[in-house]
């Protein structure tokens, strides 16, 4: 049950900081896909996810 609460908190935090990441250029990297379907744009941020994962790993190694 604790993992579910943790996932929920992380998703809320990510949703809150998503506009800030957009100003930094995340979500518009070369490996990030934008797929238009029936007038809507869907984003699949592969490169941004890898970059953020590497940053989190490096931060965890330092701490």
Secondary structure as GFF3:
##gff-version 3
##sequence-region A 1 63
A	DSSP	alpha_helix	2	23	.	.	.	ID=ss1
A	DSSP	beta_strand	32	37	.	.	.	ID=ss2
A	DSSP	beta_strand	40	45	.	.	.	ID=ss3
A	DSSP	alpha_helix	46	62	.	.	.	ID=ss4
###
